[in-house]
Amino acid sequence: MAFVQNTYQQLSFVDSLNHLSEREKKLLERSWAKPFGDDIFPKIDERRFAGFYSNRSPRPNTPVNIVIGGMLLEELLDMTDEEMIETLNFDVRFQYALHTTVYDSQPFSTNTFRRFRARNDANTEKTGEDLLRSYMKELIDLVMNSADPRLNPLLRRIREKQKAAVSTK
């Protein structure tokens, strides 16, 4: 697969958000998805992972920012790949957060996550650096340092994990 940066981030007239009621739109605005989609997601740097992809393949990659954003939500909400894919397909908050409301069908599957992790493992073996793990830590810190209280539902599990790690020491 060839690395192609995801530059398509705008809503369109066929966007699924256009079908929400005014009440549903207000609820979405008050949820964690709004600050995640507006403040966290755009800061995901896809170029860090360009080396995971061949520049000879004519087929473009699944947008890396969507894959990383999905993995970040998995980590924050303590989800499995299967739970993430199912939720992304049926929950507009996740689609909004990952800027996928314009897609007719969501752009990845559990295989996408598995293949991305395999690419990361191969890169780690080659370079000695676990790029995915270190970047996820950066993104979690970014979420944790946000002043937006709407992100608190995402932070609850991370804080619980941190407390548990401290209490076991």
C-alpha positions as CSV (number, residue, x, y, z in Angstrom):
1,M,0.0,0.0,0.0
2,A,1.2,3.5,-0.8
3,F,1.1,6.2,1.9
4,V,-1.4,8.9,1.2
5,Q,-2.1,11.6,3.7
6,N,-5.8,12.1,4.6
7,T,-6.6,15.7,3.5
8,Y,-10.4,15.2,3.2
9,Q,-11.8,16.5,6.4
10,Q,-14.8,18.6,5.5
11,L,-18.5,17.9,5.9
12,S,-20.5,17.5,2.7
13,F,-24.2,17.7,1.7
14,V,-24.4,13.9,1.9
15,D,-22.9,13.8,5.4
16,S,-24.8,11.7,7.9
17,L,-24.8,14.6,10.4
18,N,-27.3,16.4,8.2
19,H,-29.8,13.8,9.1
20,L,-29.6,14.4,12.8
21,S,-32.4,16.3,14.6
22,E,-31.6,19.6,16.3
23,R,-31.8,17.9,19.6
24,E,-29.3,15.2,18.5
25,K,-27.0,17.9,17.1
26,K,-27.0,19.7,20.5
27,L,-26.3,16.4,22.3
28,L,-23.4,15.7,19.9
29,E,-22.0,19.2,20.6
30,R,-22.0,18.6,24.3
31,S,-20.4,15.1,24.1
32,W,-16.7,14.2,24.2
33,A,-16.8,13.7,20.4
34,K,-16.9,17.4,19.7
35,P,-13.6,18.3,21.4
36,F,-12.0,15.1,20.3
37,G,-13.0,15.6,16.6
38,D,-12.2,19.4,16.7
39,D,-9.1,19.5,18.9
40,I,-7.4,16.1,19.2
41,F,-8.1,14.4,15.8
42,P,-6.6,17.2,13.7
43,K,-3.3,17.0,15.6
44,I,-2.7,13.4,14.7
45,D,0.4,13.4,12.6
46,E,0.1,10.8,9.9
47,R,3.5,11.5,8.4
48,R,5.2,9.8,11.4
49,F,3.9,6.5,10.0
50,A,4.6,7.1,6.3
51,G,7.5,4.7,6.5
52,F,5.1,1.8,7.2
53,Y,3.9,1.9,3.6
54,S,5.5,1.2,0.3
55,N,5.8,4.0,-2.2
56,R,5.5,1.5,-5.1
57,S,1.9,0.3,-4.5
58,P,-0.8,2.0,-6.5
59,R,-3.4,1.3,-3.7
60,P,-3.6,4.0,-1.0
61,N,-3.6,3.2,2.6
62,T,-6.6,3.5,5.0
63,P,-6.2,7.1,6.4
64,V,-3.6,6.8,9.2
65,N,-5.2,9.5,11.3
66,I,-8.4,7.6,11.3
67,V,-6.6,4.3,12.3
68,I,-4.6,6.1,15.0
69,G,-7.7,8.0,16.3
70,G,-9.6,4.7,16.4
71,M,-6.8,3.1,18.4
72,L,-6.6,6.0,20.7
73,L,-10.4,5.8,21.4
74,E,-9.9,2.1,22.0
75,E,-7.3,2.8,24.6
76,L,-9.2,5.6,26.3
77,L,-12.4,3.6,26.4
78,D,-10.8,0.2,27.1
79,M,-12.4,-1.4,24.0
80,T,-11.4,-4.3,21.8
81,D,-10.9,-4.0,18.1
82,E,-14.3,-5.7,17.5
83,E,-16.0,-3.3,19.9
84,M,-14.4,-0.3,18.2
85,I,-15.5,-1.4,14.7
86,E,-19.0,-2.2,15.8
87,T,-19.3,1.1,17.7
88,L,-17.9,3.1,14.8
89,N,-20.4,1.7,12.5
90,F,-23.4,2.6,14.6
91,D,-22.4,5.5,16.8
92,V,-22.3,9.0,15.2
93,R,-20.2,10.3,18.1
94,F,-17.3,8.0,17.0
95,Q,-17.9,8.9,13.4
96,Y,-17.8,12.6,14.2
97,A,-14.7,12.2,16.4
98,L,-12.8,10.4,13.6
99,H,-14.2,12.6,10.8
100,T,-15.9,9.7,9.0
101,T,-19.5,10.9,8.9
102,V,-19.1,11.4,5.1
103,Y,-18.3,7.8,4.4
104,D,-21.1,5.5,3.1
105,S,-19.4,2.7,5.1
106,Q,-16.7,3.1,7.7
107,P,-13.2,2.9,6.2
108,F,-11.6,0.1,8.2
109,S,-12.0,-3.2,9.9
110,T,-10.3,-5.2,12.6
111,N,-7.9,-6.4,9.9
112,T,-6.9,-2.8,9.4
113,F,-5.8,-2.5,13.0
114,R,-4.1,-5.9,12.9
115,R,-2.1,-5.0,9.8
116,F,-1.2,-1.6,11.2
117,R,0.1,-3.2,14.4
118,A,2.1,-5.7,12.3
119,R,3.7,-2.9,10.4
120,N,4.5,-1.2,13.7
121,D,6.0,-4.5,15.0
122,A,8.2,-4.8,11.8
123,N,9.3,-1.2,12.2
124,T,10.1,-1.8,15.9
125,E,12.2,-4.8,15.1
126,K,14.0,-2.9,12.4
127,T,14.6,0.4,14.3
128,G,14.2,-0.6,18.0
129,E,11.6,2.1,18.5
130,D,8.0,1.3,19.1
131,L,6.6,4.2,17.2
132,L,2.9,3.4,17.9
133,R,3.3,3.0,21.7
134,S,5.3,6.2,22.1
135,Y,2.9,8.2,19.9
136,M,-0.1,6.8,21.7
137,K,1.4,8.1,25.0
138,E,1.8,11.5,23.4
139,L,-1.8,11.6,22.3
140,I,-3.1,10.4,25.7
141,D,-1.1,13.2,27.3
142,L,-2.6,15.6,24.8
143,V,-6.1,14.5,25.8
144,M,-5.2,14.6,29.5
145,N,-3.9,18.1,29.2
146,S,-7.0,19.4,27.5
147,A,-9.0,21.8,29.6
148,D,-12.3,20.8,27.9
149,P,-14.4,19.0,30.5
150,R,-16.3,17.2,27.8
151,L,-13.3,14.9,27.4
152,N,-13.7,13.7,31.0
153,P,-15.6,10.5,30.0
154,L,-12.6,9.5,27.9
155,L,-10.2,10.2,30.7
156,R,-12.0,8.3,33.4
157,R,-10.5,4.9,32.5
158,I,-7.0,6.3,32.0
159,R,-7.1,7.9,35.5
160,E,-8.3,4.6,36.9
161,K,-5.4,2.7,35.3
162,Q,-3.0,5.3,36.7
163,K,-4.4,4.9,40.2
164,A,-4.2,1.1,40.0
165,A,-0.6,1.3,38.8
166,V,0.3,3.6,41.7
167,S,-1.5,1.4,44.3
168,T,0.3,-1.7,43.1
169,K,3.8,-0.2,43.6
